[in-house]
Amino acid sequence: MIHFTLYDYPVVGSTNDEAKTLLTKGFGEGTVVRAERQTAGRGRRGRQWISEAGNLYVSLILCPKCSLSEVSQLSFVIALAVGNTLLPYLTDIEFLSYKWPNDLLLKKEKVAGILIETESQKAQLAEACVVGIGLNLNIVPEHSAYPVTALKNHSELPLDRDVVFSELLTQIANQYWIWQKEGFNPIREAWLERAHGLGQELLITVGKSKVHGQFMGLSPEGALLMKEANGLVHKLMSAEVL
Protein backbone atom coordinates (compact mmCIF):
# COMPACT_ATOMS: atom_id res chain seq x y z
CA MET A 1 0.00 0.00 0.00
CA ILE A 2 1.05 3.58 -0.56
CA HIS A 3 2.64 5.61 2.22
CA PHE A 4 1.41 9.21 1.95
CA THR A 5 3.42 12.29 2.92
CA LEU A 6 1.38 15.49 3.18
CA TYR A 7 2.47 19.02 2.29
CA ASP A 8 -0.20 21.50 3.39
CA TYR A 9 -0.46 25.06 2.06
CA PRO A 10 -2.86 27.88 2.85
CA VAL A 11 -2.74 29.16 -0.75
CA VAL A 12 -1.10 27.94 -3.97
CA GLY A 13 -1.53 28.77 -7.62
CA SER A 14 -2.33 25.16 -8.47
CA THR A 15 -1.86 22.04 -6.36
CA ASN A 16 -0.96 20.14 -9.55
CA ASP A 17 1.77 22.64 -10.39
CA GLU A 18 3.12 22.46 -6.83
CA ALA A 19 3.16 18.65 -6.98
CA LYS A 20 4.96 18.78 -10.34
CA THR A 21 7.58 21.06 -8.82
CA LEU A 22 8.10 18.58 -5.98
CA LEU A 23 8.37 15.78 -8.55
CA THR A 24 11.22 17.59 -10.34
CA LYS A 25 13.00 17.82 -6.96
CA GLY A 26 12.89 14.06 -6.52
CA PHE A 27 9.77 13.66 -4.40
CA GLY A 28 8.18 10.31 -5.16
CA GLU A 29 4.99 8.28 -5.04
CA GLY A 30 2.66 9.16 -2.19
CA THR A 31 3.62 12.85 -2.06
CA VAL A 32 0.40 14.81 -1.41
CA VAL A 33 -0.19 18.53 -1.81
CA ARG A 34 -3.27 20.06 -0.20
CA ALA A 35 -4.32 23.71 -0.23
CA GLU A 36 -7.03 25.74 1.47
CA ARG A 37 -7.38 27.77 -1.71
CA GLN A 38 -6.01 27.91 -5.25
CA THR A 39 -5.53 31.11 -7.23
CA ALA A 40 -4.98 29.36 -10.58
CA GLY A 41 -6.81 26.06 -10.22
CA ARG A 42 -7.59 24.32 -13.47
CA GLY A 43 -9.48 21.35 -14.79
CA ARG A 44 -9.44 19.35 -17.98
CA ARG A 45 -8.67 21.21 -21.23
CA GLY A 46 -7.27 24.12 -19.21
CA ARG A 47 -10.62 25.22 -17.80
CA GLN A 48 -10.59 27.31 -14.65
CA TRP A 49 -11.45 25.47 -11.44
CA ILE A 50 -12.85 28.05 -9.02
CA SER A 51 -11.11 27.32 -5.73
CA GLU A 52 -12.36 29.28 -2.76
CA ALA A 53 -11.72 28.19 0.82
CA GLY A 54 -14.12 25.59 2.18
CA ASN A 55 -13.66 22.85 -0.41
CA LEU A 56 -10.95 20.23 -0.92
CA TYR A 57 -8.08 20.76 -3.36
CA VAL A 58 -5.56 17.93 -3.48
CA SER A 59 -2.84 16.66 -5.81
CA LEU A 60 -0.71 13.57 -5.34
CA ILE A 61 2.13 11.84 -7.11
CA LEU A 62 1.62 8.26 -8.27
CA CYS A 63 4.15 6.16 -10.17
CA PRO A 64 2.15 3.40 -11.87
CA LYS A 65 4.92 2.40 -14.31
CA CYS A 66 2.24 1.55 -16.85
CA SER A 67 2.12 2.24 -20.57
CA LEU A 68 0.90 5.62 -21.80
CA SER A 69 -2.06 3.83 -23.37
CA GLU A 70 -3.11 2.52 -19.94
CA VAL A 71 -2.63 5.66 -17.90
CA SER A 72 -6.12 6.99 -18.73
CA GLN A 73 -7.47 4.12 -16.60
CA LEU A 74 -6.15 5.95 -13.55
CA SER A 75 -8.95 8.51 -13.92
CA PHE A 76 -11.51 5.76 -13.25
CA VAL A 77 -9.47 4.44 -10.31
CA ILE A 78 -9.50 7.88 -8.70
CA ALA A 79 -13.18 8.43 -9.52
CA LEU A 80 -14.09 5.27 -7.61
CA ALA A 81 -11.97 6.42 -4.67
CA VAL A 82 -13.71 9.80 -4.56
CA GLY A 83 -17.11 8.16 -5.01
CA ASN A 84 -16.53 5.69 -2.18
CA THR A 85 -15.53 8.63 0.01
CA LEU A 86 -18.78 10.46 -0.74
CA LEU A 87 -21.24 7.56 -0.44
CA PRO A 88 -21.41 7.33 3.40
CA TYR A 89 -22.36 11.01 3.56
CA LEU A 90 -25.21 10.98 1.04
CA THR A 91 -28.86 11.01 2.07
CA ASP A 92 -29.48 8.86 -1.02
CA ILE A 93 -26.65 6.88 -2.63
CA GLU A 94 -28.52 6.99 -5.96
CA PHE A 95 -27.53 10.67 -6.20
CA LEU A 96 -23.97 9.69 -7.20
CA SER A 97 -22.92 9.05 -10.77
CA TYR A 98 -19.67 9.05 -12.75
CA LYS A 99 -19.43 11.15 -15.90
CA TRP A 100 -16.90 10.02 -18.47
CA PRO A 101 -14.02 10.56 -18.33
CA ASN A 102 -13.20 12.41 -15.10
CA ASP A 103 -16.18 13.98 -13.27
CA LEU A 104 -18.42 12.98 -10.39
CA LEU A 105 -22.03 14.14 -10.25
CA LEU A 106 -24.64 14.41 -7.52
CA LYS A 107 -28.13 14.55 -9.04
CA LYS A 108 -26.50 15.37 -12.40
CA GLU A 109 -24.58 18.34 -11.01
CA LYS A 110 -20.78 18.31 -10.81
CA VAL A 111 -19.37 17.83 -7.32
CA ALA A 112 -15.81 16.75 -8.14
CA GLY A 113 -13.34 16.70 -11.00
CA ILE A 114 -10.08 14.90 -11.66
CA LEU A 115 -7.07 16.13 -13.64
CA ILE A 116 -4.20 13.73 -14.37
CA GLU A 117 -0.93 15.00 -15.84
CA THR A 118 1.67 12.44 -16.87
CA GLU A 119 5.45 12.68 -16.82
CA SER A 120 7.34 10.35 -19.14
CA GLN A 121 11.07 10.16 -19.92
CA LYS A 122 10.89 6.86 -21.77
CA ALA A 123 8.83 6.17 -24.86
CA GLN A 124 5.39 4.70 -24.13
CA LEU A 125 5.97 4.49 -20.35
CA ALA A 126 4.08 6.61 -17.81
CA GLU A 127 6.68 6.89 -15.09
CA ALA A 128 4.89 9.39 -12.84
CA CYS A 129 1.46 10.96 -12.72
CA VAL A 130 0.27 14.03 -10.87
CA VAL A 131 -3.36 13.42 -9.90
CA GLY A 132 -5.39 16.49 -9.08
CA ILE A 133 -8.75 16.29 -7.30
CA GLY A 134 -11.16 19.14 -6.71
CA LEU A 135 -14.07 18.28 -4.42
CA ASN A 136 -16.84 20.71 -3.51
CA LEU A 137 -17.51 20.02 0.14
CA ASN A 138 -19.20 23.14 1.46
CA ILE A 139 -19.08 25.79 -1.26
CA VAL A 140 -20.88 25.80 -4.61
CA PRO A 141 -18.62 27.74 -7.02
CA GLU A 142 -20.20 30.76 -8.67
CA HIS A 143 -19.98 31.63 -12.36
CA SER A 144 -19.51 28.04 -13.46
CA ALA A 145 -20.15 27.14 -17.11
CA TYR A 146 -22.00 23.97 -16.06
CA PRO A 147 -24.33 22.89 -13.21
CA VAL A 148 -22.39 22.39 -9.98
CA THR A 149 -23.18 21.41 -6.42
CA ALA A 150 -21.50 20.70 -3.08
CA LEU A 151 -21.62 17.62 -0.87
CA LYS A 152 -23.24 19.55 1.99
CA ASN A 153 -26.37 20.01 -0.16
CA HIS A 154 -26.87 16.24 -0.30
CA SER A 155 -25.88 15.22 3.22
CA GLU A 156 -27.24 15.51 6.74
CA LEU A 157 -23.91 14.63 8.35
CA PRO A 158 -21.24 17.08 9.54
CA LEU A 159 -18.48 17.52 6.99
CA ASP A 160 -15.06 17.68 8.61
CA ARG A 161 -12.53 18.51 5.89
CA ASP A 162 -9.73 16.53 7.55
CA VAL A 163 -11.90 13.46 8.07
CA VAL A 164 -13.08 13.48 4.45
CA PHE A 165 -9.50 13.99 3.27
CA SER A 166 -8.20 11.09 5.36
CA GLU A 167 -10.89 8.77 4.02
CA LEU A 168 -10.12 9.91 0.47
CA LEU A 169 -6.47 8.88 0.83
CA THR A 170 -7.53 5.50 2.22
CA GLN A 171 -9.85 4.94 -0.71
CA ILE A 172 -7.20 6.01 -3.23
CA ALA A 173 -4.74 3.51 -1.74
CA ASN A 174 -7.36 0.74 -1.89
CA GLN A 175 -8.49 1.36 -5.47
CA TYR A 176 -4.94 1.88 -6.71
CA TRP A 177 -3.94 -1.46 -5.16
CA ILE A 178 -6.89 -3.22 -6.86
CA TRP A 179 -5.91 -1.73 -10.22
CA GLN A 180 -2.28 -2.76 -9.88
CA LYS A 181 -3.01 -6.28 -8.62
CA GLU A 182 -6.20 -7.20 -10.51
CA GLY A 183 -6.10 -4.98 -13.57
CA PHE A 184 -8.65 -2.61 -15.00
CA ASN A 185 -11.65 -4.94 -15.28
CA PRO A 186 -12.92 -4.69 -11.65
CA ILE A 187 -12.44 -0.91 -11.79
CA ARG A 188 -14.29 -0.72 -15.10
CA GLU A 189 -17.22 -2.81 -13.83
CA ALA A 190 -17.60 -0.80 -10.62
CA TRP A 191 -17.47 2.49 -12.53
CA LEU A 192 -20.11 1.34 -15.02
CA GLU A 193 -22.53 0.57 -12.17
CA ARG A 194 -22.87 4.33 -11.67
CA ALA A 195 -22.08 5.60 -15.16
CA HIS A 196 -23.92 8.79 -16.09
CA GLY A 197 -26.03 8.34 -19.21
CA LEU A 198 -25.24 4.68 -19.83
CA GLY A 199 -27.50 3.38 -22.59
CA GLN A 200 -28.82 6.86 -23.29
CA GLU A 201 -28.44 9.28 -26.19
CA LEU A 202 -25.74 11.82 -25.41
CA LEU A 203 -24.25 14.86 -27.09
CA ILE A 204 -20.51 14.37 -27.38
CA THR A 205 -17.79 16.77 -28.53
CA VAL A 206 -15.08 15.13 -30.63
CA GLY A 207 -12.47 17.68 -31.64
CA LYS A 208 -14.44 20.62 -33.00
CA SER A 209 -17.49 18.53 -33.89
CA LYS A 210 -20.57 17.76 -31.82
CA VAL A 211 -22.24 14.42 -32.46
CA HIS A 212 -25.18 12.53 -30.99
CA GLY A 213 -24.69 8.91 -30.04
CA GLN A 214 -25.76 6.25 -27.59
CA PHE A 215 -23.38 5.64 -24.70
CA MET A 216 -22.82 1.88 -24.87
CA GLY A 217 -20.17 1.49 -22.16
CA LEU A 218 -16.40 1.34 -21.80
CA SER A 219 -13.91 -0.63 -23.83
CA PRO A 220 -11.46 -2.88 -21.94
CA GLU A 221 -8.99 0.04 -22.15
CA GLY A 222 -11.40 2.68 -20.82
CA ALA A 223 -12.49 4.27 -24.11
CA LEU A 224 -16.06 5.51 -24.41
CA LEU A 225 -18.13 3.32 -26.74
CA MET A 226 -20.55 5.43 -28.75
CA LYS A 227 -23.12 4.02 -31.15
CA GLU A 228 -24.34 6.20 -34.00
CA ALA A 229 -27.84 6.01 -35.46
CA ASN A 230 -26.47 3.92 -38.35
CA GLY A 231 -25.31 1.27 -35.85
CA LEU A 232 -21.61 2.05 -36.13
CA VAL A 233 -19.81 1.90 -32.75
CA HIS A 234 -16.87 4.23 -32.16
CA LYS A 235 -14.13 3.99 -29.52
CA LEU A 236 -13.38 7.46 -28.19
CA MET A 237 -10.30 8.02 -26.03
CA SER A 238 -10.44 11.81 -26.30
CA ALA A 239 -13.87 13.43 -26.26
CA GLU A 240 -16.24 15.23 -23.94
CA VAL A 241 -19.74 14.31 -22.87
CA LEU A 242 -21.98 17.37 -22.72
C-alpha positions in Angstrom: 0.0 0.0 0.0 1.0 3.6 -0.6 2.6 5.6 2.2 1.4 9.2 1.9 3.4 12.3 2.9 1.4 15.5 3.2 2.5 19.0 2.3 -0.2 21.5 3.4 -0.5 25.1 2.1 -2.9 27.9 2.8 -2.7 29.2 -0.8 -1.1 27.9 -4.0 -1.5 28.8 -7.6 -2.3 25.2 -8.5 -1.9 22.0 -6.4 -1.0 20.1 -9.5 1.8 22.6 -10.4 3.1 22.5 -6.8 3.2 18.6 -7.0 5.0 18.8 -10.3 7.6 21.1 -8.8 8.1 18.6 -6.0 8.4 15.8 -8.5 11.2 17.6 -10.3 13.0 17.8 -7.0 12.9 14.1 -6.5 9.8 13.7 -4.4 8.2 10.3 -5.2 5.0 8.3 -5.0 2.7 9.2 -2.2 3.6 12.8 -2.1 0.4 14.8 -1.4 -0.2 18.5 -1.8 -3.3 20.1 -0.2 -4.3 23.7 -0.2 -7.0 25.7 1.5 -7.4 27.8 -1.7 -6.0 27.9 -5.2 -5.5 31.1 -7.2 -5.0 29.4 -10.6 -6.8 26.1 -10.2 -7.6 24.3 -13.5 -9.5 21.4 -14.8 -9.4 19.3 -18.0 -8.7 21.2 -21.2 -7.3 24.1 -19.2 -10.6 25.2 -17.8 -10.6 27.3 -14.7 -11.5 25.5 -11.4 -12.9 28.1 -9.0 -11.1 27.3 -5.7 -12.4 29.3 -2.8 -11.7 28.2 0.8 -14.1 25.6 2.2 -13.7 22.9 -0.4 -11.0 20.2 -0.9 -8.1 20.8 -3.4 -5.6 17.9 -3.5 -2.8 16.7 -5.8 -0.7 13.6 -5.3 2.1 11.8 -7.1 1.6 8.3 -8.3 4.2 6.2 -10.2 2.1 3.4 -11.9 4.9 2.4 -14.3 2.2 1.6 -16.9 2.1 2.2 -20.6 0.9 5.6 -21.8 -2.1 3.8 -23.4 -3.1 2.5 -19.9 -2.6 5.7 -17.9 -6.1 7.0 -18.7 -7.5 4.1 -16.6 -6.2 5.9 -13.5 -8.9 8.5 -13.9 -11.5 5.8 -13.3 -9.5 4.4 -10.3 -9.5 7.9 -8.7 -13.2 8.4 -9.5 -14.1 5.3 -7.6 -12.0 6.4 -4.7 -13.7 9.8 -4.6 -17.1 8.2 -5.0 -16.5 5.7 -2.2 -15.5 8.6 0.0 -18.8 10.5 -0.7 -21.2 7.6 -0.4 -21.4 7.3 3.4 -22.4 11.0 3.6 -25.2 11.0 1.0 -28.9 11.0 2.1 -29.5 8.9 -1.0 -26.7 6.9 -2.6 -28.5 7.0 -6.0 -27.5 10.7 -6.2 -24.0 9.7 -7.2 -22.9 9.0 -10.8 -19.7 9.1 -12.8 -19.4 11.2 -15.9 -16.9 10.0 -18.5 -14.0 10.6 -18.3 -13.2 12.4 -15.1 -16.2 14.0 -13.3 -18.4 13.0 -10.4 -22.0 14.1 -10.2 -24.6 14.4 -7.5 -28.1 14.5 -9.0 -26.5 15.4 -12.4 -24.6 18.3 -11.0 -20.8 18.3 -10.8 -19.4 17.8 -7.3 -15.8 16.8 -8.1 -13.3 16.7 -11.0 -10.1 14.9 -11.7 -7.1 16.1 -13.6 -4.2 13.7 -14.4 -0.9 15.0 -15.8 1.7 12.4 -16.9 5.5 12.7 -16.8 7.3 10.4 -19.1 11.1 10.2 -19.9 10.9 6.9 -21.8 8.8 6.2 -24.9 5.4 4.7 -24.1 6.0 4.5 -20.3 4.1 6.6 -17.8 6.7 6.9 -15.1 4.9 9.4 -12.8 1.5 11.0 -12.7 0.3 14.0 -10.9 -3.4 13.4 -9.9 -5.4 16.5 -9.1 -8.8 16.3 -7.3 -11.2 19.1 -6.7 -14.1 18.3 -4.4 -16.8 20.7 -3.5 -17.5 20.0 0.1 -19.2 23.1 1.5 -19.1 25.8 -1.3 -20.9 25.8 -4.6 -18.6 27.7 -7.0 -20.2 30.8 -8.7 -20.0 31.6 -12.4 -19.5 28.0 -13.5 -20.2 27.1 -17.1 -22.0 24.0 -16.1 -24.3 22.9 -13.2 -22.4 22.4 -10.0 -23.2 21.4 -6.4 -21.5 20.7 -3.1 -21.6 17.6 -0.9 -23.2 19.6 2.0 -26.4 20.0 -0.2 -26.9 16.2 -0.3 -25.9 15.2 3.2 -27.2 15.5 6.7 -23.9 14.6 8.4 -21.2 17.1 9.5 -18.5 17.5 7.0 -15.1 17.7 8.6 -12.5 18.5 5.9 -9.7 16.5 7.5 -11.9 13.5 8.1 -13.1 13.5 4.4 -9.5 14.0 3.3 -8.2 11.1 5.4 -10.9 8.8 4.0 -10.1 9.9 0.5 -6.5 8.9 0.8 -7.5 5.5 2.2 -9.9 4.9 -0.7 -7.2 6.0 -3.2 -4.7 3.5 -1.7 -7.4 0.7 -1.9 -8.5 1.4 -5.5 -4.9 1.9 -6.7 -3.9 -1.5 -5.2 -6.9 -3.2 -6.9 -5.9 -1.7 -10.2 -2.3 -2.8 -9.9 -3.0 -6.3 -8.6 -6.2 -7.2 -10.5 -6.1 -5.0 -13.6 -8.7 -2.6 -15.0 -11.7 -4.9 -15.3 -12.9 -4.7 -11.6 -12.4 -0.9 -11.8 -14.3 -0.7 -15.1 -17.2 -2.8 -13.8 -17.6 -0.8 -10.6 -17.5 2.5 -12.5 -20.1 1.3 -15.0 -22.5 0.6 -12.2 -22.9 4.3 -11.7 -22.1 5.6 -15.2 -23.9 8.8 -16.1 -26.0 8.3 -19.2 -25.2 4.7 -19.8 -27.5 3.4 -22.6 -28.8 6.9 -23.3 -28.4 9.3 -26.2 -25.7 11.8 -25.4 -24.2 14.9 -27.1 -20.5 14.4 -27.4 -17.8 16.8 -28.5 -15.1 15.1 -30.6 -12.5 17.7 -31.6 -14.4 20.6 -33.0 -17.5 18.5 -33.9 -20.6 17.8 -31.8 -22.2 14.4 -32.5 -25.2 12.5 -31.0 -24.7 8.9 -30.0 -25.8 6.2 -27.6 -23.4 5.6 -24.7 -22.8 1.9 -24.9 -20.2 1.5 -22.2 -16.4 1.3 -21.8 -13.9 -0.6 -23.8 -11.5 -2.9 -21.9 -9.0 0.0 -22.1 -11.4 2.7 -20.8 -12.5 4.3 -24.1 -16.1 5.5 -24.4 -18.1 3.3 -26.7 -20.6 5.4 -28.8 -23.1 4.0 -31.2 -24.3 6.2 -34.0 -27.8 6.0 -35.5 -26.5 3.9 -38.3 -25.3 1.3 -35.9 -21.6 2.0 -36.1 -19.8 1.9 -32.8 -16.9 4.2 -32.2 -14.1 4.0 -29.5 -13.4 7.5 -28.2 -10.3 8.0 -26.0 -10.4 11.8 -26.3 -13.9 13.4 -26.3 -16.2 15.2 -23.9 -19.7 14.3 -22.9 -22.0 17.4 -22.7 
